């Protein structure tokens, strides 16, 4: 369907513009031919609207001959043949209509007026035809741009979801393997402690499953998830794992991507705390920047390289996911200092997440 007919408002705008154009041309012809404006309007007003009906279906020719996919010679030849056909039909209809007006007015006025202004009117028909063709191609270009943008957004969403699934697939098997080994050791010494440990694992997995299909979470939920994870890892590392939290309580309801902080903290434990013989302090600082939420995770590292370095897949996936979700508004910075490794996440501050979205 031509874009002019896609809504009532567009039809009214088209008719108003065309009426103004027809009136202006009739005034011009009245001056140049010394014929009353009333007679020019009577003859050419309906004919110009007939021309509009002739040129609008050119939409289908333009759609069938898209720019960039059709040879210029083919495109020009097709439009020229269409224009010649429209001009011929318009002239025939105009002569018939002028003859009809002469017959009912019983004077020879409208046929001579039509013949005298034929050259000007044919030029007007050509201009109207070219304007409609240009509008149609412009509409198709905008439509194509919109489709490309929507496809790009859909692709970004699919990539983000794929990266999240990849993170879950790489983290959970490794995490569960270590947790089950720890649980087997705890169960031998204390049934009550093993029970608490099982609850921590259950709560950790519950959050992972519940939020894997959600697009947002609150910072409070993410930090609780991290606390559960660190509670599990403390059973494995004992006093080697020390933690420090500095949280701005006014930011706890800030919207953040779910399961985005865990890979950073897991990386800090796996390649930081575990790499040091005596362990160390894992620090998480959350503060407000300029319209930005800043999350900083720091951990010690073994400068002698006792442990093999990681692949960096977890942090790179977090960085890609942030870019897909926020574009240039979010970023991940990595800072290496002597004996210290720090990851900073910058996320634009948004309103509190929808409670329905947070419900299980």
Backbone torsions as a table, in degrees:
resi	resn	phi	psi	omega
1	UNK	NA	133.3	177.2
2	UNK	-55.0	144.3	-176.2
3	UNK	-61.2	-24.8	-179.7
4	UNK	-66.5	-22.4	-176.2
5	UNK	-100.4	7.7	-175.6
6	UNK	-74.8	-16.1	177.9
7	UNK	-154.5	157.6	179.1
8	UNK	-62.8	-39.4	-179.1
9	UNK	-60.4	-41.9	179.7
10	UNK	-65.6	-37.1	178.6
11	UNK	-64.6	-44.1	179.0
12	UNK	-63.4	-41.2	178.8
13	UNK	-63.9	-43.7	178.8
14	UNK	-60.3	-46.4	-179.3
15	UNK	-64.8	-39.2	-180.0
16	UNK	-65.7	-44.7	179.7
17	UNK	-64.8	-43.6	-178.9
18	UNK	-66.0	-37.8	178.3
19	UNK	-63.9	-43.4	178.3
20	UNK	-63.1	-39.8	178.9
21	UNK	-65.0	-45.5	-179.7
22	UNK	-62.8	-42.2	179.2
23	UNK	-63.6	-41.0	-179.6
24	UNK	-64.9	-41.5	179.9
25	UNK	-67.2	-39.4	179.1
26	UNK	-64.8	-37.3	176.0
27	UNK	-63.7	-40.9	178.4
28	UNK	-63.2	-43.8	179.5
29	UNK	-67.7	-34.3	178.5
30	UNK	-63.0	-38.8	-180.0
31	UNK	-72.1	-43.1	-174.9
32	UNK	-76.2	-25.7	-177.7
33	UNK	-107.1	-2.2	-178.6
34	UNK	57.5	36.3	176.9
35	UNK	-108.6	146.5	-180.0
36	UNK	-57.9	141.6	179.0
37	UNK	-58.0	-35.7	179.5
38	UNK	-59.0	-43.3	-178.3
39	UNK	-70.3	-37.6	177.1
40	UNK	-63.8	-41.8	177.9
41	UNK	-65.1	-39.3	-179.1
42	UNK	-64.2	-39.0	-178.5
43	UNK	-82.3	-51.6	-169.4
44	UNK	-92.3	-21.1	178.2
45	UNK	-54.4	-57.1	178.4
46	UNK	-62.4	-34.2	-177.7
47	UNK	-68.0	-35.6	178.3
48	UNK	-68.0	-35.5	176.3
49	UNK	-71.8	-30.8	173.3
50	UNK	-65.1	-39.8	176.6
51	UNK	-60.0	-39.4	178.0
52	UNK	-60.1	-42.9	178.1
53	UNK	-64.6	-30.2	179.8
54	UNK	-74.7	-38.8	-172.3
55	UNK	-87.3	-23.6	-177.8
56	UNK	-62.5	-39.2	178.9
57	UNK	-63.4	-7.9	175.4
58	UNK	-60.2	-13.9	175.3
59	UNK	-52.2	-43.0	-176.1
60	UNK	-71.2	-32.1	176.1
61	UNK	-69.5	-42.2	178.2
62	UNK	-62.5	-39.9	178.8
63	UNK	-67.4	-35.7	178.9
64	UNK	-76.6	-15.7	179.2
65	UNK	-123.6	68.9	-174.9
66	UNK	-67.1	145.6	176.3
67	UNK	-64.0	141.5	178.6
68	UNK	84.2	-13.8	-179.9
69	UNK	-120.4	-2.4	-177.9
70	UNK	-124.8	137.8	177.5
71	UNK	-61.5	141.4	-178.0
72	UNK	-60.3	-39.2	-179.4
73	UNK	-62.4	-42.8	178.7
74	UNK	-64.1	-43.8	-178.6
75	UNK	-63.4	-48.1	-179.1
76	UNK	-64.1	-41.7	179.7
77	UNK	-63.8	-42.1	-179.5
78	UNK	-63.9	-45.1	-179.4
79	UNK	-70.0	-34.8	177.8
80	UNK	-65.5	-43.9	178.0
81	UNK	-63.1	-40.5	177.7
82	UNK	-63.2	-43.5	179.3
83	UNK	-62.7	-42.8	179.0
84	UNK	-62.3	-41.4	179.3
85	UNK	-64.8	-43.1	179.5
86	UNK	-64.5	-44.0	179.9
87	UNK	-62.1	-42.0	-179.9
88	UNK	-64.3	-45.0	179.2
89	UNK	-64.9	-38.4	-179.3
90	UNK	-66.3	-41.0	178.3
91	UNK	-64.0	-44.7	178.9
92	UNK	-61.8	-44.7	179.2
93	UNK	-65.3	-38.2	179.5
94	UNK	-65.3	-42.8	178.3
95	UNK	-64.1	-41.5	180.0
96	UNK	-64.1	-42.4	-179.1
97	UNK	-67.9	-40.8	178.0
98	UNK	-63.1	-41.1	176.5
99	UNK	-63.1	-38.0	178.6
100	UNK	-64.5	-42.9	179.3
101	UNK	-64.9	-38.2	177.6
102	UNK	-64.3	-36.1	-177.5
103	UNK	-70.5	-35.8	-178.5
104	UNK	-85.3	-21.4	178.2
105	UNK	-91.2	-12.0	178.4
106	UNK	57.9	37.0	172.9
107	UNK	-151.1	148.8	-177.8
108	UNK	-89.0	88.7	-177.8
109	UNK	-126.6	-44.4	-169.6
110	UNK	-79.0	-36.1	176.6
111	UNK	-63.8	-48.1	176.1
112	UNK	-60.9	-37.0	179.1
113	UNK	-64.8	-40.6	179.6
114	UNK	-65.2	-44.7	-179.4
115	UNK	-65.8	-40.4	-177.1
116	UNK	-64.9	-35.5	-177.6
117	UNK	-101.7	14.0	-174.8
118	UNK	-61.8	-43.3	-177.7
119	UNK	-61.6	-46.4	179.0
120	UNK	-62.0	-42.7	-177.1
121	UNK	-68.7	-36.1	176.8
122	UNK	-65.2	-38.2	176.4
123	UNK	-63.2	-38.5	178.6
124	UNK	-66.0	-40.3	177.8
125	UNK	-61.2	-43.9	179.5
126	UNK	-61.6	-45.2	-179.8
127	UNK	-62.6	-43.5	178.8
128	UNK	-62.4	-41.8	179.2
129	UNK	-61.8	-47.8	-178.6
130	UNK	-65.2	-36.8	178.7
131	UNK	-64.0	-42.8	179.6
132	UNK	-66.0	-40.1	177.8
133	UNK	-61.3	-44.4	179.6
134	UNK	-62.0	-42.9	179.4
135	UNK	-62.8	-41.2	-179.9
136	UNK	-64.0	-45.4	-179.6
137	UNK	-67.1	-34.9	175.8
138	UNK	-64.1	-40.5	178.4
139	UNK	-63.0	-43.0	179.7
140	UNK	-65.1	-37.1	178.6
141	UNK	-65.0	-42.6	178.6
142	UNK	-66.1	-39.0	178.8
143	UNK	-63.7	-41.9	179.3
144	UNK	-65.9	-41.2	178.2
145	UNK	-62.0	-42.3	179.0
146	UNK	-63.6	-40.9	179.2
147	UNK	-65.1	-38.7	179.2
148	UNK	-65.5	-41.6	179.2
149	UNK	-64.1	-42.7	178.7
150	UNK	-64.7	-40.2	178.5
151	UNK	-64.8	-38.3	178.9
152	UNK	-65.6	-41.8	177.9
153	UNK	-64.1	-40.9	178.8
154	UNK	-64.8	-40.0	179.1
155	UNK	-65.0	-41.0	177.8
156	UNK	-61.9	-39.0	179.2
157	UNK	-65.8	-43.1	179.9
158	UNK	-64.5	-39.7	178.9
159	UNK	-64.2	-43.0	179.8
160	UNK	-62.1	-42.9	178.6
161	UNK	-65.6	-39.4	180.0
162	UNK	-65.5	-39.9	178.4
163	UNK	-65.5	-38.7	178.2
164	UNK	-63.9	-43.3	178.9
165	UNK	-65.1	-37.0	178.5
166	UNK	-64.9	-40.4	176.9
167	UNK	-60.7	-45.9	-179.6
168	UNK	-62.4	-40.5	-176.2
169	UNK	-67.4	-34.7	-178.7
170	UNK	-83.6	-30.6	-174.8
171	UNK	-83.4	-48.2	-171.0
172	UNK	-62.4	-45.5	179.4
173	UNK	-59.6	-44.4	179.1
174	UNK	-63.6	-43.9	-178.9
175	UNK	-65.1	-45.7	-178.0
176	UNK	-65.5	-37.3	179.2
177	UNK	-59.8	-48.7	179.5
178	UNK	-66.1	-38.8	-177.6
179	UNK	-66.2	-40.7	-180.0
180	UNK	-67.2	-37.3	175.7
181	UNK	-63.0	-42.3	178.3
182	UNK	-64.0	-43.0	-179.6
183	UNK	-61.5	-40.1	-179.8
184	UNK	-63.4	-35.2	178.5
185	UNK	-72.2	-40.4	-179.9
186	UNK	-65.1	-39.8	-176.2
187	UNK	-61.2	-27.3	-179.5
188	UNK	-72.4	-24.5	-174.8
189	UNK	-107.5	-34.9	-174.9
190	UNK	-150.8	114.6	179.0
191	UNK	-68.0	-38.3	-179.5
192	UNK	-66.7	-40.0	178.5
193	UNK	-67.0	-37.3	177.8
194	UNK	-65.5	-36.2	178.4
195	UNK	-63.7	-46.6	178.9
196	UNK	-62.4	-37.5	-179.8
197	UNK	-65.7	-39.5	177.6
198	UNK	-63.5	-37.6	178.2
199	UNK	-64.7	-38.7	177.3
200	UNK	-62.7	-44.6	178.9
201	UNK	-63.1	-43.3	-178.9
202	UNK	-62.4	-43.1	-179.9
203	UNK	-67.4	-38.5	177.5
204	UNK	-62.0	-47.1	-179.0
205	UNK	-70.1	-33.9	178.3
206	UNK	-59.5	-45.5	179.9
207	UNK	-64.6	-42.5	-178.8
208	UNK	-60.3	-42.1	-179.7
209	UNK	-73.2	-43.5	-175.4
210	UNK	-65.2	-35.4	-174.3
211	UNK	-101.4	2.4	180.0
212	UNK	-67.5	-25.7	-179.8
213	UNK	-104.1	5.7	-179.6
214	UNK	-99.9	153.5	-178.2
215	UNK	-94.6	-18.3	-178.1
216	UNK	-140.7	157.5	172.5
217	UNK	-147.8	169.7	174.6
218	UNK	-94.0	157.4	177.1
219	UNK	-59.5	-36.0	178.5
220	UNK	-59.2	-44.1	179.1
221	UNK	-64.0	-42.6	-179.3
222	UNK	-63.8	-41.2	-179.7
223	UNK	-68.2	-36.5	176.4
224	UNK	-63.4	-39.6	177.1
225	UNK	-61.9	-41.1	179.3
226	UNK	-66.7	-39.3	178.4
227	UNK	-61.5	-41.1	177.4
228	UNK	-62.2	-42.9	179.6
229	UNK	-63.0	-46.7	-179.0
230	UNK	-66.8	-32.4	175.9
231	UNK	-62.5	-37.0	177.5
232	UNK	-69.3	-44.0	-177.1
233	UNK	-70.2	-25.8	178.1
234	UNK	-63.6	-31.6	178.4
235	UNK	-66.5	-27.1	-179.7
236	UNK	-87.4	-41.0	-174.5
237	UNK	-93.1	-20.7	-178.6
238	UNK	63.7	-134.6	-177.4
239	UNK	-73.8	-8.1	177.7
240	UNK	-68.2	-23.5	-179.1
241	UNK	-104.7	105.6	174.6
242	UNK	-107.6	143.5	-178.1
243	UNK	-128.1	151.0	177.4
244	UNK	-140.1	128.7	179.6
245	UNK	-120.1	128.7	172.0
246	UNK	-126.6	100.1	-172.0
247	UNK	-118.2	131.2	171.6
248	UNK	-78.4	108.9	-175.2
249	UNK	-59.5	-24.0	179.5
250	UNK	-71.8	-6.9	-178.2
251	UNK	-105.8	2.2	-173.2
252	UNK	-64.4	-26.3	179.9
253	UNK	-92.7	7.1	179.9
254	UNK	-66.8	140.0	179.4
255	UNK	-78.7	130.7	178.1
256	UNK	-137.5	161.3	175.0
257	UNK	-68.1	134.8	-180.0
258	UNK	-70.2	147.8	175.8
259	UNK	60.6	26.4	-179.6
260	UNK	-96.8	-24.7	-179.0
261	UNK	-84.8	-29.7	-175.7
262	UNK	-58.3	-46.5	180.0
263	UNK	-58.9	-32.1	179.4
264	UNK	-69.1	-45.8	-180.0
265	UNK	-68.4	-40.7	178.8
266	UNK	-62.1	-37.9	176.9
267	UNK	-65.1	-38.0	179.5
268	UNK	-65.3	-37.8	179.6
269	UNK	-74.2	-46.9	-173.3
270	UNK	-69.7	-44.7	-175.1
271	UNK	-105.7	-1.2	178.0
272	UNK	-112.5	-73.8	-177.7
273	UNK	-59.3	-45.3	-176.5
274	UNK	-69.5	-19.1	-179.0
275	UNK	-82.4	-14.0	-177.3
276	UNK	-102.6	132.9	-178.7
277	UNK	-57.6	-41.5	-178.0
278	UNK	-96.2	7.1	-178.8
279	UNK	71.3	-145.0	179.1
280	UNK	163.0	-169.2	-175.6
281	UNK	-97.8	123.7	172.3
282	UNK	-98.4	119.5	-174.3
283	UNK	-113.4	133.6	175.1
284	UNK	-123.7	119.7	179.7
285	UNK	-119.7	129.5	177.1
286	UNK	-122.6	121.0	-178.7
287	UNK	-141.6	168.7	-179.0
288	UNK	-97.7	130.1	172.4
289	UNK	-101.6	-158.3	177.3
290	UNK	-80.4	96.6	-176.0
291	UNK	59.2	27.2	-176.5
292	UNK	-138.4	140.1	171.4
293	UNK	-90.6	126.1	-179.3
294	UNK	-113.9	120.6	176.8
295	UNK	-114.5	124.6	-176.4
296	UNK	-121.8	122.5	179.2
297	UNK	-117.2	120.3	-178.2
298	UNK	-122.0	145.9	178.1
299	UNK	-151.9	153.9	176.2
300	UNK	-75.4	156.8	176.4
301	UNK	-134.3	154.6	178.6
302	UNK	-85.0	107.7	-177.6
303	UNK	-65.5	-23.0	-179.1
304	UNK	-81.3	-7.4	176.9
305	UNK	70.5	37.9	-179.1
306	UNK	-61.3	-35.2	-179.7
307	UNK	-101.2	149.3	176.5
308	UNK	-66.3	142.2	179.0
309	UNK	-71.2	150.4	177.5
310	UNK	-76.7	173.7	-179.7
311	UNK	-81.1	-16.6	-177.4
312	UNK	79.5	6.6	-177.3
313	UNK	-63.0	-40.9	-177.6
314	UNK	-61.7	-49.1	-178.5
315	UNK	-68.2	-39.1	179.2
316	UNK	-66.1	-35.4	177.8
317	UNK	-67.1	-39.4	176.5
318	UNK	-62.2	-44.0	-179.5
319	UNK	-63.3	-44.2	178.9
320	UNK	-64.3	-39.1	-179.6
321	UNK	-65.7	-40.6	177.8
322	UNK	-62.2	-42.2	179.7
323	UNK	-66.0	-38.2	179.0
324	UNK	-67.4	-35.4	-177.1
325	UNK	-81.4	-39.2	-171.4
326	UNK	-120.9	-5.2	-176.7
327	UNK	66.5	-137.3	-178.8
328	UNK	-78.0	-2.4	-178.8
329	UNK	-77.8	-16.7	179.7
330	UNK	-123.9	152.5	178.4
331	UNK	-156.8	164.4	176.9
332	UNK	-126.3	122.6	178.6
333	UNK	-109.5	141.2	176.7
334	UNK	-119.2	127.8	-179.7
335	UNK	-124.4	126.1	178.6
336	UNK	-111.8	126.6	176.0
337	UNK	-128.7	174.1	-179.0
338	UNK	-60.6	113.9	178.4
339	UNK	71.9	8.9	-175.4
340	UNK	-140.9	140.3	178.2
341	UNK	-128.5	127.6	-175.2
342	UNK	-130.2	134.5	175.2
343	UNK	-117.4	127.5	178.0
344	UNK	-115.5	129.0	178.5
345	UNK	-112.6	126.4	178.2
346	UNK	-112.2	120.5	-178.4
347	UNK	-129.7	133.3	177.0
348	UNK	-61.8	136.8	-178.8
349	UNK	-74.8	125.5	178.5
350	UNK	-118.0	173.5	179.5
351	UNK	-69.3	169.0	179.9
352	UNK	-60.5	140.6	-178.8
353	UNK	-63.8	152.1	177.5
354	UNK	-63.9	125.9	-178.8
355	UNK	-57.1	-34.7	-179.1
356	UNK	-65.8	-34.2	179.5
357	UNK	-71.0	-27.1	-179.1
358	UNK	-85.4	-16.3	-178.2
359	UNK	-68.9	149.0	-179.5
360	UNK	-79.2	NA	NA
